[in-house]
Amino acid sequence: MPPPASGPAGPPAPQAHVDVGLAAQAGAFEAFTRKAGAISPAFSGVEDVSRGLQAGAAYEPRQLEAGMIAYAALAALQEPAFVAGVKKAGGRGLARRLAANPEAAFDLPGAAAAAGRANGALHRRGEALVDAGGRVRKAAYSVQKHKWSTARLTNGPARLAQVKRISTGGHRAAPEDRARVAAAVAEGGRRGGASPVVARGLALAALTVLGQEAQGRSLLSEPRTGACLRWAKMNFHQCLASAGTHYEDIYCLGVHAMTETGQCVVEATRPARIRRAAVG
């Protein structure tokens, strides 16, 4: 007997538009913010601290900077009006102008909504990391009631060397990166703000729509954000170098690896005085 006829199918669930190349780069940002943001402040022993330090160290500043911009680009691509506007505006010289002046992307049709998505997606990740870092910082004080946390480190130089190796290695692409990035950017985001990082994300998204993503390689860096991330990582290493107990390691993790890095992401969503040029 044939199965009973089913009712009319509902509208398909919205799916994130994720470019494979951008997803490979954005994976570094998504993975670090997800894993570092999940570090629990409920440290029960030295092994928990060691795992936390490894998760907090797992980004290379330049890779994270590029991943942040690629993540913003993917968020912008979720705005249909922007994608349609880029296709309509496409023409000779547009890709060249966007690569030379990413702020010009703000004048493309649908750019305001796309910028809101990109800004919101980054801000959400940054704020979550800042909040998680604050909880870990507080744990550095509350954990001192346990004797293990106040014990002197016996492997200080070795654990610092390990953290630096992890920092240098950065993120290694994984098969599940694309699905995780797609799920993350599909969450949306509706904050305003035209920051240099968001400008680069929009321009990179537009170049991807135009099939000219190769011209956007120079857009995967933003001086202010890059410097912020490098300072955060340097402060993390210096803090660990001077730490003598396990609770001090927890403090370094919460303040520098998590909160300070998250603040760099939040700061990257704030508008700056930038000159705009119409795409013409």
N, C-alpha and C positions, 0 to 999 in steps of 0.2 A: 504494500500500500504506500503510495507516495506521501511524503510528509505534508502536513497542512500548509496552505499558503501563508506566508508571513505578511505582516502589515508593511506599509511603505517604509522604506529605509529612511532614517533620519540623515541630516547633513553630516558629511564626514568630519571627523575631528580635525581641527587645524593642525598642520604640521609645520615645523620650522624649516625654512629654506636655509640649508647649510651647504656652503661650498666646501668641497673636500680639502682644497688647499688651505683655505682660511681655518677650517676646523683643526687641521694638523698643527697650526700655529697657536690657535686659541686654546688648544688642549692644555698647554703649559699653565695658562692662567686659571682655567677652570679647575684643573687637578689640584694646584697648590691651594687656591682659596677654599676649595671644598675640604681637602684633607687637613689643612692647618686650622680651618674654622671648626673642625670636628674634634680637636684636641680637648680631652676632658680635663676639667680642673680637679677631678677626684683622684689625685695621685696617691697610690697606695704603697709605692716603693720605688727603689732606684730604677727598676726596669721601666716603669711607667714614665719616669723622667727622661730616660734614654730614648724611648720611642717618641716622646713629644719633641725632643730636640731634633731628632731625625726628620720628623714631619715639618717642623718649623724651618729647617735648613734647606728644604727641598725646592729651592728655586735659584736660578742663575739670573741676576738682575736684567741683563739685556734680553734674555729669552722671555722673561716675565713681562717686560716692557712691550716687546713685540706681540706677545700673546694677548696683552690687554687691548691693544689697538685692533688686533684681528677679532677679538671678542666683541668689541664695539661695532666693528663692521658687520659681523653676523647678526647682531641685534638690530642694526639699521635695516638689514635685508628683510626683516620680518614686517616691514611697513610697505604694504602693496602700493600705496600712492607714490612712494619714493621710487620703487623699482619701475613703475610705469612711467613716472616722470623722467627718470634717467634714460629710459629707452626712447622716449619722445624727444628729449633734448639732445640725444646722441648725434654726433656729427663730427666732421673733420676738425681736429684740433681740441675737442673737449677733453679727451684723455690726457693730452699733453698739458693742458691748462690745469687740470686737477692734480696731476703729479707735481707740477711746479708750485701750485698755490692751493693746498687742500681746503683752505677756508672758503674758496669759491663754491664748494659743495653745498654750503648753506643757502645758496641762491637757487638751487635746483628745486623743481616742483616736488612737494612732499617732504622736503628736507627737515622742516620743523618737527613733524611727527617722528621722523626717523631719528633725529637727534635726541628727542625725548626718550625713545626706546633705548638708544645706545647709552645715554647718560644714566637712565634709571637702572639698566642692567649692570653697569659698572658700580654705581653707588650702592646698590643692594649687596653686591659681593664685598665691597670695601667695608661697609658698615657692619656686616655680619662678622668679618674678621676682627674689626676693632672691638666689638662686643665680646667676642670669644677671648680675645687677648686680655680684656679687662678682668674677666673671670679667672683666667690663669694667673694674672698678676696678684689678685686677691688671695689665691691659693698659696702663693709664695709666703704669705704671712700666716694663714691658718694652719698650714702643714707643719709649722715649726713645733707644734705640740707633740709630733712624732720624732723619736730619737734618730731614726734613719735620715731625716731631712737635715738635721744639724751636724751630721757626721762630716768630717773633712774628706774632700775628694782624694781618692788614691790614684785616679787615672786622668787627672786634669789635662795634661798635654795630649794624651792619646785621644780623648773624646773631642778636644778642639780640632785635632787633625782630621778626625772622622767627619765632623761637621763641615769643615772646609772642603773636604773631598766631595761630600754630598752637594754642597753649594755650587761647586764648579761643574759637577755632572749635570745639574738641572733636571728637566723632565724628559723622559724617554717616551716617545709616542707609543700608545697602546691601541689595539683594535677597537676598544670600547670608547675611545675618546670622542669620536664623531657623535655617537648616540648621546653621550653625556652633555656635550656642548649643545646639541640640538635641544635637549630637554631644558637646559639652563636658559638659553636665549628665548625659548618659547614662553617663558614665564612673563615676559613683557617688562615694561618699565615706562613710566610716564613722568619723569622729572624733566625740567627744562634745562637750558644751559648750553652755551656754545663754547666749549673748552678746546684747547689745541689738540688734546687726545681725541675728543669726539669729532673734531674736524677731520683728523686723519682717518678715523674710522669710517666716516661718511664718504670721504673721497675714495678710500680703498673699496668700500662697498660699491660705489658707482663704477669704479674701474672694473670690478668683477662682473657687474651687469653688462658692461660694454665689451667684455672679453679681453680686457687690456690689463689684467691684474699684474702682469710682469712689470708694468710701469709704476706700480705702487710699492715696490720694494723699499724705496727711500722713505716711505711714509711710516714704516714700522718702528720708528724711533721718535721720541719727543724729549728735548733736552731737560726740561724741568722735571718731568716724571722720571726719566732715567737717572738723574742725579739723586732724586729722593730715594729711589729703590737702592741705589748703591750705598748711600749713607746709612740706610736702615740695616743693610747687610753688614756693613763695616762696624756699626755700633753693636750689632749682635755678636760678632766675633770678638770685639774688644771687651764686651761685658763678660763673655765666657772666659776670656783669658784672665780676667781679674777675679772671677768667682772662685770661692774656696769651699763651698758647701752645696748640697743638692738643692736646698731651697733657693739659693742664689741663682742656680741654673734655671729654676722655674721662673724666677723673676726676669732673667734675661730673655727667656722664651716668650713670656707674656708681653713684655714691654717692647722689645725690639723686633723679634721675628714675626709677631702677630699684630700688636696694636700699631706700631710704627709703620709696618708695611701696609696694613689696612688703611692707615691715614694717607699714605701715598696714593692709594687708589681713589679714596674719597676726594683728595685734593685734585686729582686728575679730571674730576667732573666739574670743577668750578670754572666759571667763565674767566677769561683773561682779555685784556685789551688787544685785540687782533684786527688787523686791517682786512677788510673784506673786498673782494673783487668779483664783479658779476661774471658769470660764465659766458654771457653774450650770445 
